[in-house]
Amino acid sequence: MTLRYLVYALFGFALGCSASDSSTNENQVKERVFDAQIEAVDKANALEQQILDEAAKQRQAIEDQGG
């Protein structure tokens, strides 16, 4: 009976000390989490630039009409 627990404990330690690197998995998860926010900020910046360009065109058209 105690041999079974010893085998389970050794197996658990072996899994805990496996060669897989969990830091790369954490970095990939962080990248995926922030991708959505980065994409949203990029879209907002593009939209802001488009609005500023249109406002400049409208201002220029008003000045051209003598206003």
Residue, then its C-alpha position, 0 to 999 in steps of 0.5 A: m500500500t505504501l509502495r503505491y503512494l511512493v510510486y504516485a509521489l515519484f510520478g508527481f515529482a517527475l511531472g513537476c520536473s519535466a523538461s517543458d518550459s512554461s515561460t514560453n507558454e506564459n509569453q504566448v498567452k500574454e501576447r495573445v491577451f494584448d493582441a486585441q488591445i493593441e489592435a483596438v488602439d491601432k484602429a482608433n489611431a487610424l480613425e483619429q487620423q482619418i477624422l483629422d484629415e477630413a476636418a482639415k479638408q472641411r476647414q480648407a473648403i470653408e476658407d476657399q469659399g471665403g469664410 
